[in-house]
């Protein structure tokens, strides 16, 4: 499914990476499409990127595609959020590619801000839960882990990144095409690897403070994810950050 073109606004492809999300997917798509119709002037498409779900995600997704105009379903045969994003973004023909978590923990009101940042010349725009202006509702343990991880990234790479792992990001398609082929991780470290490469190679990254509410039913294994992240950071630190050519910013005016 292609996105209709508009001479005044960049086209946007929003990926929702999912794995066994049958319980929340229908509500998520309903809320997201309703918000986009009312609040985003840009031509848009929503892509449900199903990375090897074993529940009824596929059936529900196909039903949602019939129910909502502008919703597309993409099935990836192997598990991995990074793999889902890689496949969806590199397959997209939109000017801007983005993603958000299926639980919509980040308030959607911030999404147009990401798009506006890209239309104003940034290569990447990210939501930040760690900015002083952000409003975050989550447990003390996860807050400490998140801040500690971000401090580790900036200590190792001197990037100044405000929040590497918030599941609320957008980038120009040309930026994705420049960086994603060099990303080796296909899971949770994908985000960090993307941002470290971008920051070290001079890409313009805009951070947007967000309102974010933790999902108590999240299935993310914090310990295993932390181990994967540390391995990834060590690989980049001692293996080297790849050289990436800087693409031109968006040429369309908002």
PyMOL commands that set and color helices and strands:
alter all, ss='L'
color gray80, all
select helices_A, chain A and resi 25-39+57-67+81-91+108-119+140-157+173-182+190-200+222-239
alter helices_A, ss='H'
color red, helices_A
select strands_A, chain A and resi 12-18+44-51+71-76+96-100+124-128+135-137+168-172+205-209+211-213
alter strands_A, ss='S'
color yellow, strands_A
deselect
rebuild
show_as cartoon
